[in-house]
Amino acid sequence: MTTANNLPGAPFFGYRQGQLCAEDVRLADLAAEHGTPLFVYSQAAILHALGAYQRGLAGRDALICYAMKANSSLSILKLLAQAGCGFDIVSVGELERALAVGAAPQKIVFSGVGKTRAEMRRALEAGIGCFNVESEAELAVLSDVAQAAGRVAPVSLRVNPNVDARTHPYISTGLKGNKFGIAHEQALAAYQRAAALPGLRVVGIDCHIGSQITEAAPYLEALERVLDLVTAIEAAGVPLEHLDFGGGLGIDYAGETPPDAQDLWRQLLARLDARGFGQRKLMIEPGRSLVGNAGVCLTEVLYLKPGEQKNFCIVDAAMNDLPRPALYQAYHAIVPLGEAPHGEARSWEVVGPVCESGDWIGHDRSLAVQQGDRLAVMSAGAYCMSMASNYNSRPRAAEVMVSGASARLVRQRESLAGLTTGEIV
Ligand SMILES: *Cc1c(COP(=O)(O)O)cnc(C)c1O
């Protein structure tokens, strides 16, 4: 159970004088000023998470490419770009966001199984650092597009090390039988093909074995498998400049204790050094672990509906704001903004107003709440706002960035007029 002492996001989120705060700002004040549902991010928490990777990779030729699908809000991108990050993108829309905050194009890598020709053209024109190619068919199209544009596309092949990341099946990506990457057994042939295509220049190799990984072992296993491949590919005459180990490191939702990024990289670098790859250019693509514990979603209790079998606590945030529970049966801690509870705690099904039985935020949560109280949904910095939708014609939430004692609105609540923009009657 989440208590004041083991709150996800601590010490950047915690109770002070009985009031839940983000850094030095009371969340109740932000909810009163901006309304709910409201996402609140801690700048210090993001920089702290990044710092663990930076320390872990200190002294190496390494580039941290933030996987911006986790949260592509411009204020977060700008913060990370200014801190030296590159970006891992999966669409031309994400490319434009990265460019809009002044990201260096050479620090952008483009992942994804379904890049269109138009997306490839735009990324080539922008001069991105690398296309992380996921199939042989994509290699051929990219070469074609690059040649027609009079350019050479820098490519890496996403290989599938067939390692079990031991995470939820929807977010496990490195096993045979999912749509991502090129099978280990086919990788060498695919590299030889890539090297022979006129519009391509092979620059690296990448992998990404899954998400919300809470142990070091799958990373260590994948590392060995990828290094075996690198050895074979280079022996066949295709040199690789960089090695990209993807993202996937987990965060604290319900008391998970994933390895610290610095400690994980100490272990991985020891193996890289032992096998003679320690001086290679390294890249990583963390998403969730940079922002997940750095955000919360504030919501107001609209109605309490106690029943014979279940008690429902109906809040103003819903699956369109917080899609992870509906999508992955994910757990988010839910806590009151004021530490002193109203009356006795009882068990609640915390649900939103959307007309779907799948619209739930938390099952069987022990909370002492009254109508009008406000709650914080913790660990909501990753894969929440970036996955938010307008289902039920609900405007998307506002976002606030906190730094120390200051807070600024970084995204306005979507307007009702905005909801129908582009529609033609
Ligand atoms: C989603 C994704 C990431 C980031 O994953 P996290 O679990 O958020 O760290 C990195 N690389 C690729 C290719 C991805 O698809």
The ligand as an ORCA input file, in Angstrom:
! r2SCAN-3c Opt
* xyz 0 1
  C       9.049      3.087    -26.480
  C      10.454      2.959    -26.934
  C      11.493      3.391    -26.112
  C      11.272      3.909    -24.712
  O      10.755      2.941    -23.864
  P      10.593      3.259    -22.296
  O      10.083      1.991    -21.738
  O       9.631      4.377    -22.172
  O      11.945      3.617    -21.776
  C      12.775      3.325    -26.612
  N      13.039      2.844    -27.865
  C      12.050      2.416    -28.666
  C      12.388      1.917    -30.010
  C      10.738      2.460    -28.233
  O       9.769      1.992    -29.030
*
